[in-house]
Amino acid sequence: MEAKVNSGQQALYKQELKRSLTFWDLLIYGMIFMVPIAPFGIYGSVVQGSHGMVALTYLIGMVGMIFTAFSYARMSEAFPIAGSVYSYAQRGINDSVGFLAGWLILLDYIFIPSLLYLVSAAALNAIVPQIPLLVWVVIFILLNTVINILGIEFTAKANKIIVVLELIILGIFLAVGVFAILKGVNGAELTAKPLYDGDHFSMSLVMGAVSIAVLSFLGFDGISTLAEETKEGSKSIGKACVYSLLAVGVLFIIQTWVAALIWPDFNSFENADVAFYQIAEVAGGTWLKVLTIIATAFSWGIANALVAQAAISRVLFSMARDKKLPSFLAKVHKKYKTPYLSTILIAVISLVVTVIFSNKINILSSVVNFGALSSFLFLHISVINYFLRKKQSKDYVKHLVMPLIGFLVIGYVWINLDPLSKQLGFIWLGIGIVYLIALKLMKKDTGLKLE
Protein backbone atom coordinates (compact mmCIF):
# COMPACT_ATOMS: atom_id res chain seq x y z
CA MET A 1 0.00 0.00 0.00
CA GLU A 2 1.40 3.39 -0.97
CA ALA A 3 2.16 5.93 1.74
CA LYS A 4 0.02 9.02 2.08
CA VAL A 5 1.27 12.50 2.80
CA ASN A 6 -0.78 13.68 5.75
CA SER A 7 -0.68 16.21 8.55
CA GLY A 8 -3.61 17.44 10.58
CA GLN A 9 -6.29 19.01 8.44
CA GLN A 10 -4.62 18.64 5.09
CA ALA A 11 -5.64 16.70 2.04
CA LEU A 12 -4.47 13.11 1.73
CA TYR A 13 -1.99 12.68 -1.09
CA LYS A 14 -0.33 9.59 -2.46
CA GLN A 15 3.43 9.75 -1.92
CA GLU A 16 4.70 10.00 -5.51
CA LEU A 17 7.91 12.04 -5.25
CA LYS A 18 11.03 10.32 -3.97
CA ARG A 19 12.07 11.09 -0.39
CA SER A 20 15.86 11.34 -0.56
CA LEU A 21 16.94 14.81 0.65
CA THR A 22 18.73 15.49 3.93
CA PHE A 23 18.83 18.75 5.91
CA TRP A 24 22.20 19.58 4.34
CA ASP A 25 20.78 19.01 0.85
CA LEU A 26 17.99 21.47 1.68
CA LEU A 27 20.43 23.99 3.17
CA ILE A 28 22.64 23.89 0.06
CA TYR A 29 19.54 24.08 -2.16
CA GLY A 30 18.49 27.31 -0.41
CA MET A 31 21.99 28.78 -0.65
CA ILE A 32 22.22 27.91 -4.34
CA PHE A 33 18.79 29.44 -5.02
CA MET A 34 19.83 32.72 -3.36
CA VAL A 35 23.35 32.53 -4.88
CA PRO A 36 26.13 33.36 -2.35
CA ILE A 37 27.60 35.82 -4.89
CA ALA A 38 24.26 37.33 -5.99
CA PRO A 39 25.35 40.94 -5.21
CA PHE A 40 27.96 40.66 -7.98
CA GLY A 41 25.16 41.11 -10.53
CA ILE A 42 23.17 43.99 -8.99
CA TYR A 43 25.74 45.76 -6.81
CA GLY A 44 25.72 49.02 -8.78
CA SER A 45 21.98 49.59 -8.45
CA VAL A 46 21.95 48.79 -4.73
CA VAL A 47 24.99 50.88 -3.73
CA GLN A 48 23.79 53.92 -5.67
CA GLY A 49 20.21 53.54 -4.45
CA SER A 50 21.40 53.39 -0.82
CA HIS A 51 23.97 56.22 -1.26
CA GLY A 52 26.81 53.88 -0.34
CA MET A 53 25.11 52.11 2.60
CA VAL A 54 24.99 48.83 0.72
CA ALA A 55 25.89 46.63 3.72
CA LEU A 56 23.04 48.20 5.73
CA THR A 57 20.67 47.51 2.85
CA TYR A 58 21.48 43.80 2.86
CA LEU A 59 21.34 43.67 6.67
CA ILE A 60 17.80 45.09 6.68
CA GLY A 61 16.83 42.74 3.86
CA MET A 62 18.14 39.75 5.80
CA VAL A 63 16.31 40.74 9.01
CA GLY A 64 13.04 41.21 7.13
CA MET A 65 13.41 37.89 5.35
CA ILE A 66 14.28 36.05 8.58
CA PHE A 67 10.76 36.66 9.89
CA THR A 68 9.39 35.37 6.59
CA ALA A 69 11.60 32.29 6.96
CA PHE A 70 10.13 31.71 10.45
CA SER A 71 6.63 31.83 8.94
CA TYR A 72 7.68 29.26 6.34
CA ALA A 73 9.02 27.12 9.19
CA ARG A 74 5.71 27.27 11.08
CA MET A 75 3.62 26.33 8.04
CA SER A 76 5.98 23.67 6.69
CA GLU A 77 5.80 21.87 10.04
CA ALA A 78 2.01 22.00 9.97
CA PHE A 79 1.75 21.02 6.30
CA PRO A 80 4.78 19.06 5.03
CA ILE A 81 3.71 18.99 1.39
CA ALA A 82 4.86 20.46 -1.92
CA GLY A 83 3.32 23.71 -3.05
CA SER A 84 5.00 26.34 -0.86
CA VAL A 85 2.87 29.41 -0.10
CA TYR A 86 0.06 28.07 -2.32
CA SER A 87 -0.45 25.11 0.02
CA TYR A 88 0.03 27.17 3.18
CA ALA A 89 -2.45 29.94 2.32
CA GLN A 90 -4.89 27.33 0.99
CA ARG A 91 -4.95 25.54 4.34
CA GLY A 92 -4.14 28.49 6.59
CA ILE A 93 -6.89 30.76 5.20
CA ASN A 94 -9.07 29.17 2.52
CA ASP A 95 -8.98 27.51 -0.88
CA SER A 96 -9.55 30.65 -2.98
CA VAL A 97 -6.95 32.72 -1.15
CA GLY A 98 -4.54 29.80 -1.51
CA PHE A 99 -5.05 29.84 -5.26
CA LEU A 100 -4.33 33.59 -5.45
CA ALA A 101 -1.20 33.22 -3.28
CA GLY A 102 -0.06 30.39 -5.55
CA TRP A 103 -0.86 32.48 -8.62
CA LEU A 104 1.33 35.30 -7.26
CA ILE A 105 4.26 33.01 -6.42
CA LEU A 106 3.99 31.67 -9.97
CA LEU A 107 4.76 35.19 -11.15
CA ASP A 108 8.01 34.99 -9.22
CA TYR A 109 8.96 31.40 -10.00
CA ILE A 110 7.95 31.35 -13.69
CA PHE A 111 9.80 34.52 -14.62
CA ILE A 112 12.88 34.20 -12.43
CA PRO A 113 14.57 31.46 -14.54
CA SER A 114 14.21 33.70 -17.61
CA LEU A 115 15.72 36.63 -15.70
CA LEU A 116 18.63 34.46 -14.58
CA TYR A 117 19.26 33.16 -18.10
CA LEU A 118 19.27 36.69 -19.52
CA VAL A 119 21.71 38.07 -16.94
CA SER A 120 24.05 35.10 -17.41
CA ALA A 121 23.90 35.12 -21.20
CA ALA A 122 24.54 38.88 -21.30
CA ALA A 123 27.63 38.46 -19.12
CA LEU A 124 29.05 35.68 -21.31
CA ASN A 125 28.14 37.55 -24.48
CA ALA A 126 30.28 40.43 -23.27
CA ILE A 127 33.29 38.09 -23.03
CA VAL A 128 32.56 36.01 -26.16
CA PRO A 129 30.48 38.31 -28.43
CA GLN A 130 30.77 35.82 -31.32
CA ILE A 131 28.25 33.53 -29.61
CA PRO A 132 24.70 35.01 -29.75
CA LEU A 133 22.92 35.63 -26.46
CA LEU A 134 20.11 33.17 -27.26
CA VAL A 135 22.58 30.35 -27.89
CA TRP A 136 23.78 30.63 -24.28
CA VAL A 137 20.15 30.70 -23.11
CA VAL A 138 19.30 27.49 -24.99
CA ILE A 139 22.39 25.74 -23.60
CA PHE A 140 21.48 26.72 -20.03
CA ILE A 141 17.83 25.65 -20.43
CA LEU A 142 18.65 22.26 -21.96
CA LEU A 143 21.28 21.47 -19.32
CA ASN A 144 19.06 22.44 -16.38
CA THR A 145 16.01 20.61 -17.75
CA VAL A 146 17.92 17.34 -18.19
CA ILE A 147 19.43 17.56 -14.68
CA ASN A 148 16.04 18.27 -13.07
CA ILE A 149 14.27 15.44 -14.89
CA LEU A 150 16.97 12.94 -13.89
CA GLY A 151 15.96 13.40 -10.27
CA ILE A 152 16.21 15.62 -7.23
CA GLU A 153 19.19 13.58 -5.97
CA PHE A 154 21.09 14.41 -9.16
CA THR A 155 20.15 18.07 -8.70
CA ALA A 156 21.37 17.96 -5.09
CA LYS A 157 24.75 16.52 -6.14
CA ALA A 158 25.16 19.23 -8.78
CA ASN A 159 24.24 21.85 -6.16
CA LYS A 160 27.01 20.72 -3.79
CA ILE A 161 29.68 21.08 -6.47
CA ILE A 162 28.41 24.48 -7.60
CA VAL A 163 28.10 26.00 -4.11
CA VAL A 164 31.69 24.98 -3.28
CA LEU A 165 32.96 26.66 -6.47
CA GLU A 166 30.97 29.83 -5.68
CA LEU A 167 32.39 29.99 -2.15
CA ILE A 168 35.95 29.50 -3.45
CA ILE A 169 35.55 32.39 -5.91
CA LEU A 170 33.98 34.56 -3.21
CA GLY A 171 36.89 33.70 -0.91
CA ILE A 172 39.37 34.74 -3.61
CA PHE A 173 37.61 38.08 -4.10
CA LEU A 174 37.48 38.77 -0.35
CA ALA A 175 41.16 37.90 0.14
CA VAL A 176 42.29 40.09 -2.76
CA GLY A 177 39.82 42.81 -1.73
CA VAL A 178 40.98 43.00 1.89
CA PHE A 179 44.60 43.15 0.72
CA ALA A 180 43.68 46.03 -1.63
CA ILE A 181 41.96 47.89 1.22
CA LEU A 182 44.98 47.51 3.49
CA LYS A 183 47.16 48.93 0.69
CA GLY A 184 44.77 51.86 0.25
CA VAL A 185 44.06 51.04 -3.42
CA ASN A 186 41.70 53.58 -5.07
CA GLY A 187 41.50 55.58 -1.86
CA ALA A 188 40.21 52.61 0.15
CA GLU A 189 40.16 52.86 3.94
CA LEU A 190 38.53 50.99 6.78
CA THR A 191 35.23 52.68 7.65
CA ALA A 192 31.71 51.84 8.82
CA LYS A 193 30.07 54.02 6.14
CA PRO A 194 28.81 51.02 4.08
CA LEU A 195 26.80 50.09 7.19
CA TYR A 196 25.82 53.59 8.31
CA ASP A 197 26.62 57.01 6.91
CA GLY A 198 24.99 59.77 8.96
CA ASP A 199 25.50 62.35 6.20
CA HIS A 200 23.36 60.41 3.70
CA PHE A 201 21.07 58.25 5.85
CA SER A 202 17.35 58.27 5.09
CA MET A 203 15.07 55.33 5.92
CA SER A 204 12.94 55.79 2.80
CA LEU A 205 16.10 55.97 0.66
CA VAL A 206 17.56 52.81 2.20
CA MET A 207 14.26 50.92 1.96
CA GLY A 208 14.05 51.86 -1.71
CA ALA A 209 17.42 50.15 -2.16
CA VAL A 210 16.19 47.18 -0.10
CA SER A 211 13.38 46.71 -2.63
CA ILE A 212 16.14 46.07 -5.22
CA ALA A 213 18.45 44.06 -2.97
CA VAL A 214 15.62 41.76 -1.91
CA LEU A 215 15.98 40.08 -5.31
CA SER A 216 19.18 38.50 -3.94
CA PHE A 217 17.27 36.85 -1.07
CA LEU A 218 14.48 35.35 -3.15
CA GLY A 219 14.84 31.59 -3.23
CA PHE A 220 15.11 30.40 0.37
CA ASP A 221 11.34 29.85 0.17
CA GLY A 222 11.94 27.37 -2.65
CA ILE A 223 13.09 24.90 0.01
CA SER A 224 9.45 24.50 1.06
CA THR A 225 8.55 23.11 -2.37
CA LEU A 226 10.68 20.03 -1.57
CA ALA A 227 8.65 19.03 1.51
CA GLU A 228 7.58 15.74 -0.07
CA GLU A 229 11.16 14.85 -1.02
CA THR A 230 12.88 15.23 2.34
CA LYS A 231 13.55 12.18 4.49
CA GLU A 232 14.28 13.94 7.79
CA GLY A 233 10.83 15.22 8.73
CA SER A 234 8.98 18.50 8.34
CA LYS A 235 11.14 20.44 10.81
CA SER A 236 14.14 20.16 8.49
CA ILE A 237 12.33 22.39 5.95
CA GLY A 238 11.92 25.33 8.32
CA LYS A 239 15.39 24.87 9.79
CA ALA A 240 16.97 24.90 6.32
CA CYS A 241 15.02 28.05 5.35
CA VAL A 242 16.32 29.97 8.38
CA TYR A 243 19.92 28.75 8.31
CA SER A 244 20.42 29.18 4.56
CA LEU A 245 19.05 32.71 4.79
CA LEU A 246 21.37 33.59 7.69
CA ALA A 247 24.42 32.07 6.00
CA VAL A 248 23.87 33.81 2.67
CA GLY A 249 22.83 37.09 4.31
CA VAL A 250 26.12 37.29 6.23
CA LEU A 251 28.05 36.61 3.01
CA PHE A 252 26.09 39.36 1.23
CA ILE A 253 26.95 41.88 3.95
CA ILE A 254 30.67 41.01 4.02
CA GLN A 255 31.25 41.05 0.25
CA THR A 256 29.34 44.30 -0.35
CA TRP A 257 31.11 45.99 2.57
CA VAL A 258 34.51 45.05 1.11
CA ALA A 259 33.43 46.19 -2.39
CA ALA A 260 32.17 49.54 -1.03
CA LEU A 261 35.48 50.20 0.73
CA ILE A 262 37.48 49.49 -2.43
CA TRP A 263 35.35 51.95 -4.45
CA PRO A 264 34.17 54.71 -2.04
CA ASP A 265 32.77 57.04 -4.74
CA PHE A 266 29.61 55.09 -5.61
CA ASN A 267 28.51 57.67 -8.21
CA SER A 268 31.61 57.36 -10.38
CA PHE A 269 30.99 54.00 -12.06
CA GLU A 270 31.16 54.06 -15.87
CA ASN A 271 28.26 51.59 -15.97
CA ALA A 272 26.36 50.68 -12.79
CA ASP A 273 25.27 47.35 -14.33
CA VAL A 274 28.88 46.10 -14.26
CA ALA A 275 30.02 48.04 -11.17
CA PHE A 276 31.17 44.99 -9.23
CA TYR A 277 33.40 43.84 -12.07
CA GLN A 278 35.04 47.28 -12.18
CA ILE A 279 35.75 46.94 -8.46
CA ALA A 280 37.21 43.46 -8.98
CA GLU A 281 39.50 44.81 -11.70
CA VAL A 282 40.74 47.62 -9.46
CA ALA A 283 41.35 45.19 -6.59
CA GLY A 284 43.06 42.37 -8.46
CA GLY A 285 43.37 43.13 -12.15
CA THR A 286 41.74 41.84 -15.32
CA TRP A 287 41.92 38.19 -14.22
CA LEU A 288 39.73 38.87 -11.17
CA LYS A 289 37.28 40.86 -13.29
CA VAL A 290 36.90 37.98 -15.77
CA LEU A 291 36.67 35.43 -12.94
CA THR A 292 33.80 37.31 -11.24
CA ILE A 293 31.95 37.74 -14.56
CA ILE A 294 32.18 34.02 -15.35
CA ALA A 295 31.19 33.14 -11.78
CA THR A 296 28.12 35.37 -12.01
CA ALA A 297 27.13 33.92 -15.38
CA PHE A 298 27.29 30.29 -14.34
CA SER A 299 25.98 30.72 -10.79
CA TRP A 300 22.89 32.55 -12.08
CA GLY A 301 22.41 30.67 -15.35
CA ILE A 302 23.03 27.14 -14.09
CA ALA A 303 23.03 26.96 -10.28
CA ASN A 304 20.24 29.42 -9.50
CA ALA A 305 18.13 28.67 -12.57
CA LEU A 306 18.48 24.94 -11.89
CA VAL A 307 16.87 25.13 -8.46
CA ALA A 308 14.36 27.75 -9.64
CA GLN A 309 13.11 25.37 -12.31
CA ALA A 310 12.91 22.57 -9.74
CA ALA A 311 10.89 24.78 -7.38
CA ILE A 312 8.34 26.02 -9.90
CA SER A 313 7.80 22.53 -11.29
CA ARG A 314 6.79 21.42 -7.76
CA VAL A 315 4.34 24.33 -7.40
CA LEU A 316 2.76 23.47 -10.77
CA PHE A 317 2.65 19.80 -9.72
CA SER A 318 0.91 20.70 -6.46
CA MET A 319 -1.66 23.04 -8.07
CA ALA A 320 -2.41 20.53 -10.85
CA ARG A 321 -2.85 17.76 -8.28
CA ASP A 322 -5.53 19.93 -6.67
CA LYS A 323 -7.18 20.50 -10.09
CA LYS A 324 -6.26 24.19 -10.19
CA LEU A 325 -4.15 23.65 -13.32
CA PRO A 326 -4.28 21.10 -16.17
CA SER A 327 -3.85 17.55 -14.81
CA PHE A 328 -0.92 16.64 -17.07
CA LEU A 329 1.28 18.91 -14.94
CA ALA A 330 0.86 16.47 -12.04
CA LYS A 331 2.41 13.60 -14.02
CA VAL A 332 5.42 12.02 -12.30
CA HIS A 333 8.17 10.21 -14.22
CA LYS A 334 7.96 6.47 -13.51
CA LYS A 335 11.72 5.99 -13.23
CA TYR A 336 13.05 9.27 -11.86
CA LYS A 337 10.05 10.19 -9.68
CA THR A 338 10.09 13.84 -10.78
CA PRO A 339 7.28 16.06 -12.18
CA TYR A 340 8.86 15.92 -15.63
CA LEU A 341 6.05 17.48 -17.68
CA SER A 342 5.96 20.52 -15.38
CA THR A 343 9.74 20.74 -15.70
CA ILE A 344 9.57 20.66 -19.51
CA LEU A 345 6.79 23.25 -19.56
CA ILE A 346 8.92 25.65 -17.50
CA ALA A 347 11.78 25.14 -19.95
CA VAL A 348 9.54 26.11 -22.88
CA ILE A 349 8.08 29.12 -21.03
CA SER A 350 11.58 30.26 -20.04
CA LEU A 351 12.71 30.21 -23.65
CA VAL A 352 9.67 32.18 -24.85
CA VAL A 353 9.90 34.76 -22.05
CA THR A 354 13.63 35.17 -22.61
CA VAL A 355 13.07 35.94 -26.30
CA ILE A 356 10.30 38.46 -25.52
CA PHE A 357 12.17 40.26 -22.71
CA SER A 358 15.72 39.96 -24.07
CA ASN A 359 16.19 43.76 -23.84
CA LYS A 360 13.90 44.37 -20.86
CA ILE A 361 15.69 42.87 -17.85
CA ASN A 362 14.47 45.69 -15.57
CA ILE A 363 10.84 44.83 -16.30
CA LEU A 364 11.44 41.15 -15.52
CA SER A 365 13.09 42.10 -12.21
CA SER A 366 10.07 44.21 -11.26
CA VAL A 367 7.62 41.41 -12.00
CA VAL A 368 9.62 38.86 -10.00
CA ASN A 369 9.80 41.10 -6.91
CA PHE A 370 6.07 41.87 -6.94
CA GLY A 371 5.10 38.20 -7.12
CA ALA A 372 7.44 37.12 -4.33
CA LEU A 373 6.72 39.92 -1.86
CA SER A 374 2.95 39.73 -2.39
CA SER A 375 2.92 36.00 -1.74
CA PHE A 376 5.01 36.52 1.43
CA LEU A 377 2.30 38.86 2.75
CA PHE A 378 -0.27 36.06 2.27
CA LEU A 379 2.09 33.67 4.08
CA HIS A 380 2.29 35.81 7.23
CA ILE A 381 -1.50 36.20 7.31
CA SER A 382 -1.82 32.42 6.91
CA VAL A 383 0.30 31.78 10.01
CA ILE A 384 -1.77 34.16 12.14
CA ASN A 385 -5.12 32.90 10.86
CA TYR A 386 -4.30 29.19 11.02
CA PHE A 387 -2.65 29.02 14.43
CA LEU A 388 -4.59 31.71 16.32
CA ARG A 389 -8.07 31.37 14.82
CA LYS A 390 -8.23 27.75 13.64
CA LYS A 391 -5.95 26.04 16.18
CA GLN A 392 -6.60 28.45 19.09
CA SER A 393 -2.85 28.72 19.80
CA LYS A 394 -1.71 30.70 22.84
CA ASP A 395 1.87 31.02 21.61
CA TYR A 396 1.53 34.68 20.65
CA VAL A 397 5.25 35.20 20.03
CA LYS A 398 5.54 32.53 17.31
CA HIS A 399 2.08 32.82 15.85
CA LEU A 400 1.31 36.56 16.10
CA VAL A 401 4.28 38.81 16.93
CA MET A 402 6.84 37.24 14.57
CA PRO A 403 4.58 36.92 11.50
CA LEU A 404 3.22 40.42 12.17
CA ILE A 405 6.76 41.87 12.18
CA GLY A 406 7.47 39.95 8.97
CA PHE A 407 4.28 41.30 7.39
CA LEU A 408 5.13 44.90 8.33
CA VAL A 409 8.72 44.71 7.05
CA ILE A 410 7.77 43.00 3.78
CA GLY A 411 4.82 45.37 3.43
CA TYR A 412 7.12 48.39 3.76
CA VAL A 413 9.45 46.98 1.11
CA TRP A 414 6.42 46.21 -1.09
CA ILE A 415 5.25 49.84 -0.84
CA ASN A 416 8.67 50.95 -2.08
CA LEU A 417 8.49 48.80 -5.23
CA ASP A 418 8.55 50.84 -8.42
CA PRO A 419 5.15 51.72 -10.01
CA LEU A 420 5.79 49.53 -13.08
CA SER A 421 6.22 46.50 -10.83
CA LYS A 422 2.85 47.11 -9.18
CA GLN A 423 1.10 47.82 -12.49
CA LEU A 424 2.26 44.55 -14.09
CA GLY A 425 1.69 42.65 -10.87
CA PHE A 426 -1.92 43.76 -10.50
CA ILE A 427 -2.58 42.85 -14.13
CA TRP A 428 -1.30 39.33 -13.39
CA LEU A 429 -3.42 39.18 -10.20
CA GLY A 430 -6.47 40.29 -12.18
CA ILE A 431 -5.95 37.47 -14.68
CA GLY A 432 -5.73 35.03 -11.79
CA ILE A 433 -8.98 36.28 -10.27
CA VAL A 434 -10.77 35.91 -13.63
CA TYR A 435 -9.36 32.38 -14.00
CA LEU A 436 -10.51 31.43 -10.49
CA ILE A 437 -14.02 32.79 -11.15
CA ALA A 438 -14.12 30.79 -14.41
CA LEU A 439 -13.22 27.61 -12.52
CA LYS A 440 -16.04 28.19 -10.06
CA LEU A 441 -18.57 29.06 -12.78
CA MET A 442 -17.67 25.83 -14.58
CA LYS A 443 -18.27 24.11 -11.24
CA LYS A 444 -14.86 22.44 -11.32
CA ASP A 445 -14.21 20.40 -8.17
CA THR A 446 -11.23 22.36 -6.91
CA GLY A 447 -11.92 22.13 -3.21
CA LEU A 448 -9.75 20.14 -0.83
CA LYS A 449 -11.00 16.89 0.60
CA LEU A 450 -9.96 17.28 4.22
CA GLU A 451 -9.97 14.70 6.93
C-alpha positions, -999 to 999 in steps of 0.1 A, spaced: 0 0 0 14 34 -10 22 59 17 0 90 21 13 125 28 -8 137 58 -7 162 86 -36 174 106 -63 190 84 -46 186 51 -56 167 20 -45 131 17 -20 127 -11 -3 96 -25 34 98 -19 47 100 -55 79 120 -52 110 103 -40 121 111 -4 159 113 -6 169 148 6 187 155 39 188 187 59 222 196 43 208 190 8 180 215 17 204 240 32 226 239 1 195 241 -22 185 273 -4 220 288 -6 222 279 -43 188 294 -50 198 327 -34 234 325 -49 261 334 -24 276 358 -49 243 373 -60 254 409 -52 280 407 -80 252 411 -105 232 440 -90 257 458 -68 257 490 -88 220 496 -85 219 488 -47 250 509 -37 238 539 -57 202 535 -45 214 534 -8 240 562 -13 268 539 -3 251 521 26 250 488 7 259 466 37 230 482 57 207 475 28 215 438 29 213 437 67 178 451 67 168 427 39 181 398 58 163 407 90 130 412 71 134 379 53 143 361 86 108 367 99 94 354 66 116 323 70 101 317 104 66 318 89 77 293 63 90 271 92 57 273 111 36 263 80 60 237 67 58 219 100 20 220 100 17 210 63 48 191 50 37 190 14 49 205 -19 33 237 -30 50 263 -9 29 294 -1 1 281 -23 -5 251 0 0 272 32 -25 299 23 -49 273 10 -50 255 43 -41 285 66 -69 308 52 -91 292 25 -90 275 -9 -95 306 -30 -69 327 -11 -45 298 -15 -50 298 -53 -43 336 -54 -12 332 -33 -1 304 -56 -9 325 -86 13 353 -73 43 330 -64 40 317 -100 48 352 -112 80 350 -92 90 314 -100 80 314 -137 98 345 -146 129 342 -124 146 315 -145 142 337 -176 157 366 -157 186 345 -146 193 332 -181 193 367 -195 217 381 -169 240 351 -174 239 351 -212 245 389 -213 276 385 -191 290 357 -213 281 375 -245 303 404 -233 333 381 -230 326 360 -262 305 383 -284 308 358 -313 282 335 -296 247 350 -298 229 356 -265 201 332 -273 226 304 -279 238 306 -243 201 307 -231 193 275 -250 224 257 -236 215 267 -200 178 257 -204 187 223 -220 213 215 -193 191 224 -164 160 206 -177 179 173 -182 194 176 -147 160 183 -131 143 154 -149 170 129 -139 160 134 -103 162 156 -72 192 136 -60 211 144 -92 201 181 -87 214 180 -51 247 165 -61 252 192 -88 242 218 -62 270 207 -38 297 211 -65 284 245 -76 281 260 -41 317 250 -33 330 267 -65 310 298 -57 324 300 -22 359 295 -35 355 324 -59 340 346 -32 369 337 -9 394 347 -36 376 381 -41 375 388 -3 412 379 1 423 401 -28 398 428 -17 410 430 19 446 432 7 437 460 -16 420 479 12 450 475 35 472 489 7 448 519 3 441 510 -34 417 536 -51 415 556 -19 402 526 1 402 529 39 385 510 68 352 527 77 317 518 88 301 540 61 288 510 41 268 501 72 258 536 83 266 570 69 250 598 90 255 623 62 234 604 37 211 583 59 173 583 51 151 553 59 129 558 28 161 560 7 176 528 22 143 509 20 140 519 -17 174 502 -22 162 472 -1 134 467 -26 161 461 -52 185 441 -30 156 418 -19 160 401 -53 192 385 -39 173 369 -11 145 354 -31 148 316 -32 151 304 4 113 299 2 119 274 -27 131 249 0 95 245 11 85 231 -24 107 200 -16 87 190 15 76 157 -1 112 149 -10 129 152 23 135 122 45 143 139 78 108 152 87 90 185 83 111 204 108 141 202 85 123 224 59 119 253 83 154 249 98 170 249 63 150 280 54 163 300 84 199 287 83 204 292 46 191 327 48 214 336 77 244 321 60 239 338 27 228 371 43 261 373 62 281 366 30 261 394 12 269 419 40 307 410 40 312 411 2 293 443 -3 311 460 26 345 451 11 334 462 -24 322 495 -10 355 502 7 375 495 -24 353 520 -44 342 547 -20 328 570 -47 296 551 -56 285 577 -82 316 574 -104 310 540 -121 312 541 -159 283 516 -160 264 507 -128 253 473 -143 289 461 -143 300 480 -112 312 450 -92 334 438 -121 350 473 -122 358 469 -85 372 435 -90 395 448 -117 407 476 -95 413 452 -66 431 424 -85 434 431 -122 417 418 -153 419 382 -142 397 389 -112 373 409 -133 369 380 -158 367 354 -129 338 373 -112 320 377 -146 322 340 -154 312 331 -118 281 354 -120 271 339 -154 273 303 -143 260 307 -108 229 326 -121 224 307 -154 230 271 -141 230 270 -103 202 294 -95 181 287 -126 185 249 -119 169 251 -85 144 278 -96 131 254 -123 129 226 -97 109 248 -74 83 260 -99 78 225 -113 68 214 -78 43 243 -74 28 235 -108 27 198 -97 9 207 -65 -17 230 -81 -24 205 -109 -29 178 -83 -55 199 -67 -72 205 -101 -63 242 -102 -42 237 -133 -43 211 -162 -38 175 -148 -9 166 -171 13 189 -149 9 165 -120 24 136 -140 54 120 -123 82 102 -142 80 65 -135 117 60 -132 131 93 -119 100 102 -97 101 138 -108 73 161 -122 89 159 -156 61 175 -177 60 205 -154 97 207 -157 96 207 -195 68 233 -196 89 256 -175 118 251 -199 95 261 -229 81 291 -210 116 303 -200 127 302 -237 97 322 -249 99 348 -220 136 352 -226 131 359 -263 103 385 -255 122 403 -227 157 400 -241 162 438 -238 139 444 -209 157 429 -179 145 457 -156 108 448 -163 114 412 -155 131 421 -122 101 442 -113 76 414 -120 96 389 -100 98 411 -69 61 419 -69 51 382 -71 74 371 -43 67 399 -19 30 397 -24 29 360 -17 50 365 14 23 389 27 -3 361 23 21 337 41 23 358 72 -15 362 73 -18 324 69 3 318 100 -18 342 121 -51 329 109 -43 292 110 -27 290 144 -46 317 163 -81 314 148 -82 278 136 -59 260 162 -66 285 191 -29 287 198 -17 307 228 19 310 216 15 347 206 52 352 200 55 325 173 21 328 159 13 366 161 43 388 169 68 372 146 46 369 115 32 404 122 68 419 122 75 399 90 43 413 74 51 449 83 87 447 70 78 430 38 48 454 34 71 484 38 95 470 11 64 462 -11 52 498 -8 87 510 -21 85 488 -52 86 508 -84 52 517 -100 58 495 -131 62 465 -108 29 471 -92 11 478 -125 23 446 -141 17 426 -109 -19 438 -105 -26 429 -141 -13 393 -134 -34 392 -102 -65 403 -122 -59 375 -147 -57 350 -118 -90 363 -103 -108 359 -136 -94 324 -140 -105 314 -105 -140 328 -112 -141 308 -144 -132 276 -125 -160 282 -101 -186 291 -128 -177 258 -146 -183 241 -112 -149 224 -113 -142 204 -82 -112 224 -69 -119 221 -32 -98 201 -8 -110 169 6 -100 173 42 -100 147 69 
